[in-house]
Amino acid sequence: MRLISLRRLSLRARVALLAAVAVTGTIIFASFVSFTVFTGQLRAEIDQALISQAQSLGDNSDGRPGDRHDTDLFATLGLSFAAVKSGVIIQIPGSSTPAPVDMAVVRQVSKTGGPKYVLRNAGSGDIPMRVITMRARDESVIVLARSLTQVDRTVGRLEAATVVVGLGAVVLAATGGIAVAGAGLSPVRKLTRATARITRTQQLNTEPIEVVGNDEIAQLGESFNAMLTALERSRQRQRQLVADAGHELRTPLTSLRANIDLLIQTRRHPERTLPHGSLDALLTDVRAQLQELSALVDDLVALSRDDEQFPSRGDVRFDQVIRHAIDRVQRRDPTTTFSADLRPWLVYGLETELERAVTNLLDNAVKFSPAAGTVRIVLGQGELTVADEGPGIAAADLPQVFERFYRSTEARALPGAGLGLAIVRHAAEHHGGVVTAENQPTGGALMRLTLPGAPPA
């Protein structure tokens, strides 16, 4: 017969089964110890009583065994008494069961230097007995036996009572295990139902699971609720990203389509040919819009990447990354002056992502600086500050400048999609850092990017 695998049983059934097995093992062990101790103590008391009674009989014997012994006392105590003198066995009346005499033991006790008495188990007919063979004072040997029938009955009743109590304890343990498992696994069943409901409806914004207590199951419920909240926030951010991206893409795409339609119309109707200067302006506009689209797509790709997609992390000299970014921005805008004070700093991370973040900070400073303005860059103890000479950031815009697609009123007249500073925050969080924005007392915005690291050795 094939045994049922524990893996096929429910957790509730397994808990009940393990509880029953544990209680059964405990009862068996306790019963074994109890029987061993009880029977050992009972045998010791019987042996001590036999020794005392045999000594009394041996000391009072005058060579005529049984002449003065009260035979009714033997019957009352369940004793059988015999005497051996000169090789002759004399069964003393008073018991219906004769005392079992072993002549080899009698000789062992009788010889000089032998033991004074010997205790043994023997049987007289079908009756188990405990027998003592002792040398008497008159050099005869007395054999005193006590029936173990009553003792065996007592032990048997104890065994039966233990079995009944043990079976009851096993049933109670199994029932208690089922009840405890049912109560303890109630949150798990709620988790299962919640998971099935989410799988069926694809709705993450469900009611959180009620958590009671502070045990491991409660912690599992809290973790599940936190996971649902995080997943819902992630889904909302994705929806917002898609909606914002669609909104930002709509404008350049609409403009591109209008310009391309105009070019197609001029090709189909040569009589409507645009002046040379207007055609050049139209093509320049198309090229600018394509560049804007390319930059927007690059920014969206950068924001959608996870840290796991960049396995090539390593030690990066942050000060050198900043110098490379300054050189890149300087080539694009040679009229801006960059004042840099960079202390060496080593960061564990991704060089390309860090350089893109610094480049976005510098591009943002150049965008809002006046013509031929100065951008001041300082790096010390892992803190990079980028200060411009622009109008600064409105107080209402400060908490939102790092949000995706957020553009202040002043920024809407300038090129860009509002993703540059969001990419900076994304890179800072990937590297365990933080980025903040503030206004300088003397005017202009100040961006502060702090990354963990250490000075290079």
N, C-alpha and C positions, 0 to 999 in steps of 0.2 A: 504493500500500500504506500503510495507516494505521500510524503509529508507536505503540508501546506507551507509554502515559503513565507517567512515573516514579511518579505517585501510586498506580498499580495494583500496583507492585512492592512486595514486602516490604522492610522496613528492611534486613534482611540482604542482599538482592539489590542494593539501592541502594548500600550501603556497598561491596560488591564491585565494582559497576559504576563508582562514582566512583573507587575505587582503580585500576582498570584504565585509566580515562580519564586519571587523573593521571599514571600511569606512562607511558602512551602519549605524552601531551604532552611529558613530560620527555625521553623517548627521542628523539622527533622534534626537539625543540629542541637536545638535546645532539648528535645526529647532524648536524644542520645546521651547528652551530658547528664540530664536529670536521672535517667535510668541507671547510668553508670554510678553516679553518686548515691542514688537511693538504694540500689541493690547492694553496693559495697558497704554502705552504712548498716543496712539491715543484716547482712551476713556477719559484719563485725559484732553487732549486738547479740546475734544468735550464738556466735562462737564464744563471746565473753560469758554469756549465760551458761553454755555447756561446760566451759572450763570451771566456772565457779561451782556448778552443781556436781561435776565429777570430782572436784577436790573435796567437796563436803562429803560425798559418798565414800571416797577413798579414805578420808581421815577418820570416819566413823566406823569403818569396816573392822570387825574383830576376827576375821578369818572365816566367818560363816555368812557369806553373802546372802542378803535377803531376809535374814532372821528378824531384823527390827525395822526394816524399811516399810514406809507407808505406801503400799502399792496403789492406793487410790490417788495419791499425789502424782504418780507417773501418768495415770490416765488423764488427770486434769490438765497437766502440762503437755500432754501429747508426747511423752517420753517413753522410750523402750530401753530396758536395762538388762545387761548380761554381765556375768563374771566368768573369768577364766582362771582356774587354779589347777596347777599340775597338769595342764593340757586338757582339762575337762571344761566344756562350756556349760554354764548354768544360766538358763534364761529365767530371769526373775519375773514372776507374774505381775500383772497390773496393766498390761497393754496387749491389745489384740494383735499387734504387729511385733514380731520378734526383732531384737536388735541384730543388725548384720555384723557378723564377726569375721574378720580377716586374720587368719592365723599368722600370716607373714608379718602383718603389722603388729600382732601380739608379741611375736618373737623379737621384733625390732625394739619394742618398748621394754620387753623383759630383760634383754641382755644388759650387762654392765656397761656403763658409759653411753647407753642409748638415750634417745630423747624421753622426757618424762611423759609426753603425750603426743599424739598425732591426730590432726583434724583432717577429715576427708568427706567427700560426697559418696554416698552409696544408695542402693535401693533395696527395699525389702518388699519383694513382690512387685507391685506396680506403684508403690509409694516411694517417692524420693525422700531421702533423709540426709541430715547432717550428723556425722558420727565422730565422736571423740574416743580414742583408745588411750587409757591412762594407767600408769602403774600405781597401785594402791600402797598404803603404808605397810600392809602385811605381805608385800611382794606379790600379791595376786594382781590381776589385770582386770579393770572394769571397762566395759564398753557401754557408752551412753549415747543414744541416738534420738534425734528430734525430727519429727515429720515436717517436711517443707511444703505440704499440701496447702495449708492456709496461707503461707507466704507466697506461693505461686498464684493462688487465687487473688491475693491482694495486688500483686504485680500485674496480673492479667486485667483486673478491673481498672488499674491505673492506665494500662496500655489502651484499653477500649475507650476510656474517658479522654485520653490524649488524642486518639484518632478522631473521635467525634468533635472535640474542641478544635482540632487542627483543620478538619474539613470545613467546619463553620468559619474559622478564621480565613481560610482560603477563599470561600464564597464571599465573605465580607470584604476581603482585600480586592477581589476581582470587581465586586460591585462598587466599592469605593474608588478603585482605579478608573472605572468607566465614568463615574460621576465627576471625579476630579479632572479627568482628561476632557470630558465634555465641557466643563466650566472653563478649564484653562485654554481649550482650543476654540472657544467661541469667537475670539477676535480673529483667529486664523480662518474660520469659516466666513466671517464678514469680509476678510481680505479676499478670499476666493470668490465670493459673490460680487465684490466690487470689481475685481479683475475681469470676471466674466462679463459684467455689465459694460465695462469700458471697452472690452474687445468687441462686444456686440454693437454698441452705439457709437464707438469712437469719440465719446465725449469725456474729456478729462476734467472738466469743471463740475464734477459731481460732489455730493455732500461728503465731507471728510469722515473717516471712520472714527467712531467714538472710542477713545482710549481711556481705560480705567486702570489705575495702579502704576507701578514703576518697575515691573519685572521685564524679562526679556521679550515676552509677547507684546507688552505695552510699547516697548522700544521699537519693536517691529512695526506696530501700527503707526507710531509717530514717524518712523522712517518712510513708510508707505505714503502717508499724507504729505510729507515733505517732498517726496518724489513726484507725486501728482501735481503739487503746486509748482515745482520746478519745470515739469514737462509742460504744464499749461502756460507758464510764463514764456518758455522757449517757443511754444507754438504761436503765442501772441506776437512775440518778437519777429518770428518768421513771416507771419501775415503782415505785420507792419512794414517789414523790410520789403516784401513783395509789393505792397501797395505803394510805399514811398518810391521804390525803384520804378514802378510803372508810371507814377506821376512825373518823376524826373526825366524819364526816357521819352515821355509823350511830347514835350516841348521841342527838343532837338529833332526828333523824328518827324514831327509835323512840319517844322521849318525845312528839313531836308527834303521831304516829299514835295513841298511847294516849290522849292528851288529846282528840283529835278523835273517836276512837271513843266516849269517855265522853260527849262532847257529843251525838253522834248517838243514843246509847242514851237519854239523858234526853229527847231530842226525840221518839223513838219511844214512850217510856213516860212519859207526863206524871205518872204517879203516883210516879215515881222522881225528881222534880225536885230538883236540888241546892239547898241553902240559898243565899241571895243572896250571902253572903260567900264561900262556897266557889266559886260560879260566877265571881265577880270574880277570885279568886285563880287559878282555872284559866285564864281568859282572859289574865290578866297573864303567867302562865307561858308560854302559847302565844306571846304577843307577844315575850317575852324570847328564846324559842327561835328564832323567826323572825329576830330581830335578830342572834342568834349565827350562824345560817346565812348571813345576808347578809354579815356581817363575814368569815366563813370563805371564802365565794365570792370576795369582793373581794380577800382576801389571796392566794388561789390564782391569780386572774387577774393580780395584780401580779407574782407570782413567775414566771408563765409567759410574761410579755412579754419580747421581745428588744429590744435597743437600737435595732434598725433600725425598730421600730414608732414611734419617737419622733424624727421628723425635726426638731422645733423646738428644737434645742439652741441655747444662747446664753449670754451672760454673765449670771450670777445673783448678786445680793448675798446671800451666805449668811447674814449677820447678820440681814437683814430676813426671810428665810425662817424663821429660828429664832424671831423675834418673833411672826410670824403663827402658828407652831405653838404657842407659849406661850399666845397669846390663845385659841386653839381649845381646848386642854386645860384652861385656866383656866375657861372657860365650862362645861365638863362637870363639873369638880370644883373648885368655888369655895373649898372648905375648905383646899386645899393652897396653901402659899406657894411662889412661884417667885422665886428670887434669881438675876438674870441680869447677867453682865458680858460684854458682846459687843463685840469689836473688828471694825471693818469688814473684810470679806474677800470677794473676787470669785472665783467659781467658774464654769468653763465647763461647762454641763450642762443638766439638766431641772429646772425649778423645782418641778413637781408631785411628781416622784419624791423630790427632796430633802426637800420639806416632809413627805411621808408618812413618810420614814425618821426625821426628827427627831421627828415626832408619836409614832411608835412608841416611840422612846427615852423620851420624856416620859411616855407612858402606862405603860410598864414601870416607871419610877421611881415614879409615883403609886401603881401597883398594890401595890408592896411597901413603900411608906412608911407609917408609922403615921398615924392620924387627925390632921389639922391639922399634918402634918409639913412639912418644907421640902425643896424640890428645888433644888440649886445648879447653875446652867448657866454655863459659862465658854467663851468663844471667843477664841482668840488664835493668830495665824499659821496659820490653817487647821485648828487642832485644837479640836474641840468636846468638852467633858467634861460629863457629866450625872451628878451624885452624889445619891444618896438617903440616907435615914436608916433604911432597913430592916435586915433581918437579914444582908444580904450574900448571897454565892453560895458554896455548898459547893465545896471544892477539887475534888471529883470531877466537878462540873457545869461548871466554868469552861471546859474545852475544847469543850463541846458546846452552850453556850447559844445559839449562832447557827445550829444545825442546824435543819432544817425539822421541825416537829411535836415537837421535843424539849421536854419539860416536866419540871422538877425535881419532887421529891416535894412541896415546899412549894407549887409553882405549880399542882399538880393540883387543889387545893381552890379555886382562883380561876378566874374566867371567862377564856376564851381558848383558842386551838387550838395555840399554840406556833409561830406563823408571824411574829409581829411582829418579832422580832430577826433572823429569816432574811431578811425584807424589808430590814432595815437593811443587812445584809451585801451583799445583792444590789445595793442602790443604791450602796453604797461601791465595789464592784468595777466597776460601770458607769461610775463617775466617776474611776477610777484611784486610789481611796483605800483605806483599811483601817479596820476597826473591831475593837476589843478590849474585853475585860471583865476587871475586877480588883476586889479588895476594898480599901476604904480602911482605913488603920491605926486610925482612930477608929470604924470600924463602917460598915456600909452598902456598897452596890455602887457602882462607878464605871465608866461606859461612856465609851470614848474613840473618837471618830470623827474621822479625819484625812483631809482632802481637798486635793489640789493646787490652787493658785491664786495670787493675789497681792492685795495691798491695792489698793483702787480708787484711781485717779488723783485 
